[in-house]
Amino acid sequence: KLISAYILDSNIEVRNLAGDILIKMGAPAAEHLLEYLSHHDHDVRKFACDILGLLDTRQYADYIKPLLKDEDENAVQSAIEALGNYQDESSVELLIEIYDSTPDQKPNVIEALGKIGSQAAIDKLLHALTHETDEFLKTAVIDALSASCEDIDVARKLLSKIEEVSEATQLIVLKTVVAIAFRLGESIELPQHLRYLSYKALFDNDDDV
């Protein structure tokens, strides 16, 4: 409780030191940070949320959710990241609302939905992959699915959409499909007419591909 008060300090070094100590203290520090989520200073709200998002305190997700409608976009981003870290399935609908209404937050929501990994979250990511026109967002969606997906059906759905994206993105889709299948010990076979993508991927200069 004494240390948490220092996140109000105007000296950024003192404030960051307090944050580091609270993170090392872990879950017991969380209850003393909750009051700062509604502080009048948006930097304090954001900082408190950042710390909570790094603690194993998903039981406090309902205290984080109001920040999704904060007037400060940085506080909103912190809330999105925290709920993603919590893998809070109950926040998926709220995150989708932000995705549909706030373009600047789309990359953050994509990452959070990938971490949550529920069926509703995956369905939204697959929908975004098909309907987004921004290649950066498509790539972010693919990375999110690759990082957390534990369902081979998602890899199959991704493969079914591979002809709906540009060739550059197709190689990333292929990488993701293979990564998911490899992690789950499954095998995925490309249709014959898409075998040329495997050849391109093998000789791509990008190490990840």
Phi and psi in degrees as a GROMACS rama.xvg file:
@    title "Ramachandran Plot"
@    xaxis  label "Phi"
@    yaxis  label "Psi"
@TYPE xy
-65.6896  -42.3767  LEU-2
-71.7857  -36.3514  ILE-3
-60.3239  -28.9595  SER-4
-63.298  -22.629  ALA-5
-76.2943  -5.44229  TYR-6
-74.3542  -6.28494  ILE-7
-89.5168  -7.72581  LEU-8
-63.9692  139.612  ASP-9
-73.9901  -19.412  SER-10
-81.8305  113.215  ASN-11
-63.3378  -30.1075  ILE-12
-67.9222  -41.0172  GLU-13
-65.1283  -43.5818  VAL-14
-62.5573  -44.137  ARG-15
-66.9033  -36.8982  ASN-16
-63.1171  -42.9981  LEU-17
-60.5806  -42.2749  ALA-18
-62.0115  -43.1954  GLY-19
-60.9773  -42.1305  ASP-20
-66.0045  -42.463  ILE-21
-63.5837  -38.4991  LEU-22
-63.8128  -41.3534  ILE-23
-67.9797  -31.5056  LYS-24
-66.9677  -29.1621  MET-25
80.8033  -152.168  GLY-26
-52.333  -37.7289  ALA-27
-59.2587  -21.3563  PRO-28
-78.4197  -19.7389  ALA-29
-60.2258  -45.6787  ALA-30
-61.9306  -23.2863  GLU-31
-86.1669  -4.20583  HIS-32
-99.7367  -17.0442  LEU-33
-58.6923  -39.4427  LEU-34
-63.2554  -26.5404  GLU-35
-78.7673  -9.97564  TYR-36
-68.6368  -17.9317  LEU-37
-114.6  19.1815  SER-38
-64.3652  151.253  HIS-39
-69.0528  -21.5804  HIS-40
-90.8098  119.611  ASP-41
-63.5995  -29.0338  HIS-42
-65.2415  -36.9176  ASP-43
-68.4001  -43.8232  VAL-44
-57.9915  -46.4174  ARG-45
-62.7041  -45.002  LYS-46
-65.1462  -42.9912  PHE-47
-61.6217  -40.7843  ALA-48
-67.3352  -39.764  CYS-49
-57.2531  -45.7256  ASP-50
-65.5875  -46.7221  ILE-51
-60.5368  -36.0857  LEU-52
-66.847  -17.6736  GLY-53
-98.0878  -0.69757  LEU-54
-104.148  154.629  LEU-55
-82.6614  73.3691  ASP-56
-133.659  47.3557  THR-57
-65.1236  -12.7313  ARG-58
-67.3903  -14.0106  GLN-59
-99.0803  16.0573  TYR-60
-56.5749  -37.3388  ALA-61
-65.2713  -22.3427  ASP-62
-77.643  -24.4745  TYR-63
-81.3042  -36.7165  ILE-64
-53.7734  -38.8616  LYS-65
-57.7453  -26.0079  PRO-66
-69.5183  -15.1539  LEU-67
-64.3571  -18.8279  LEU-68
-112.232  19.6381  LYS-69
-65.293  151.195  ASP-70
-72.0403  -19.4405  GLU-71
-97.9436  122.663  ASP-72
-65.9966  -27.4104  GLU-73
-70.6126  -35.4701  ASN-74
-67.1523  -38.4816  ALA-75
-61.6022  -44.6445  VAL-76
-60.6128  -42.0451  GLN-77
-61.6  -40.3356  SER-78
-65.4158  -42.1719  ALA-79
-59.1453  -47.3383  ILE-80
-63.9344  -41.7973  GLU-81
-62.7131  -45.7461  ALA-82
-67.0282  -32.2196  LEU-83
-65.4406  -44.2619  GLY-84
-62.0598  -35.0419  ASN-85
-73.8252  -13.3719  TYR-86
52.5866  45.6863  GLN-87
-83.8073  102.209  ASP-88
-65.567  -27.5242  GLU-89
-70.7331  -11.0162  SER-90
-96.9418  -1.46789  SER-91
-59.0366  -45.6417  VAL-92
-61.1251  -41.0065  GLU-93
-65.3027  -39.8215  LEU-94
-66.2767  -37.8463  LEU-95
-64.5925  -38.084  ILE-96
-60.1291  -41.5795  GLU-97
-65.8595  -42.2979  ILE-98
-56.7099  -43.578  TYR-99
-77.6931  -18.2508  ASP-100
-113.569  -18.0699  SER-101
-130.971  90.6055  THR-102
-55.0333  -36.5132  PRO-103
-65.3821  -22.8441  ASP-104
-92.8381  -1.41296  GLN-105
-55.1744  -47.7132  LYS-106
-59.4648  -38.0229  PRO-107
-68.523  -40.2142  ASN-108
-66.2115  -40.5203  VAL-109
-57.8839  -47.0325  ILE-110
-61.8929  -43.142  GLU-111
-64.4887  -43.1776  ALA-112
-63.2404  -36.5591  LEU-113
-62.2909  -40.771  GLY-114
-68.2439  -37.5092  LYS-115
-68.0443  -48.3209  ILE-116
67.8977  15.0453  GLY-117
-73.1331  169.723  SER-118
-61.3991  -41.2965  GLN-119
-63.5715  -38.7403  ALA-120
-66.5177  -44.858  ALA-121
-65.4637  -39.5925  ILE-122
-59.8049  -41.047  ASP-123
-66.5851  -40.1437  LYS-124
-64.8554  -41.8382  LEU-125
-65.2641  -38.3812  LEU-126
-63.0531  -42.9553  HIS-127
-64.4582  -37.8281  ALA-128
-60.6002  -38.0196  LEU-129
-78.6799  -37.1063  THR-130
-102.352  -19.2997  HIS-131
-71.2826  143.754  GLU-132
-101.159  -15.7046  THR-133
-80.1042  119.825  ASP-134
-65.2549  -32.8077  GLU-135
-61.582  -43.7786  PHE-136
-67.3533  -38.6558  LEU-137
-60.0892  -43.1498  LYS-138
-64.2109  -40.6089  THR-139
-62.3011  -40.8377  ALA-140
-61.4233  -46.321  VAL-141
-62.1973  -43.9136  ILE-142
-61.5913  -40.5867  ASP-143
-62.8074  -42.5606  ALA-144
-67.2883  -39.5589  LEU-145
-65.0129  -36.3445  SER-146
-73.7128  -31.2494  ALA-147
-127.234  -10.9124  SER-148
-66.4119  134.109  CYS-149
-122.421  24.5308  GLU-150
-128.749  115.435  ASP-151
-63.2958  -24.8988  ILE-152
-63.3254  -29.992  ASP-153
-66.0925  -40.9799  VAL-154
-61.1083  -39.8624  ALA-155
-67.5093  -38.499  ARG-156
-65.9385  -40.2312  LYS-157
-60.0776  -45.2064  LEU-158
-62.4256  -35.1395  LEU-159
-68.1417  -19.0604  SER-160
-102.258  4.71306  LYS-161
-63.8126  -27.6294  ILE-162
-85.2264  1.89787  GLU-163
-95.7322  -0.277336  GLU-164
-122.501  168.818  VAL-165
-66.4775  163.292  SER-166
-62.8147  -37.4788  GLU-167
-60.5061  -41.6707  ALA-168
-73.4284  -29.1928  THR-169
-58.5839  -37.7882  GLN-170
-66.2095  -35.2454  LEU-171
-71.3665  -39.5384  ILE-172
-59.6197  -44.8765  VAL-173
-60.4444  -44.2455  LEU-174
-58.0084  -42.9685  LYS-175
-67.1466  -44.1348  THR-176
-58.4709  -46.344  VAL-177
-65.297  -40.7324  VAL-178
-62.4959  -43.9737  ALA-179
-64.2269  -47.8551  ILE-180
-61.879  -42.6958  ALA-181
-62.3593  -44.1306  PHE-182
-64.6223  -32.9679  ARG-183
-92.4672  -0.284172  LEU-184
70.1015  27.9454  GLY-185
-108.676  167.073  GLU-186
-120.223  142.103  SER-187
-125.057  129.429  ILE-188
-110.23  127.071  GLU-189
-72.588  143.029  LEU-190
-59.3288  150.618  PRO-191
-54.0557  -41.9501  GLN-192
-73.3871  -5.26957  HIS-193
-108.205  5.41267  LEU-194
-60.7153  -27.2935  ARG-195
-61.0299  -25.7289  TYR-196
-66.2191  -38.0681  LEU-197
-61.8489  -41.8096  SER-198
-61.8627  -45.7409  TYR-199
-62.1434  -40.847  LYS-200
-65.1309  -38.891  ALA-201
-62.0768  -32.7471  LEU-202
-105.905  15.2475  PHE-203
-73.0604  143.546  ASP-204
-76.6494  -13.6091  ASN-205
-79.3635  118.53  ASP-206
-58.1297  -37.0678  ASP-207
-62.1913  -46.3604  ASP-208
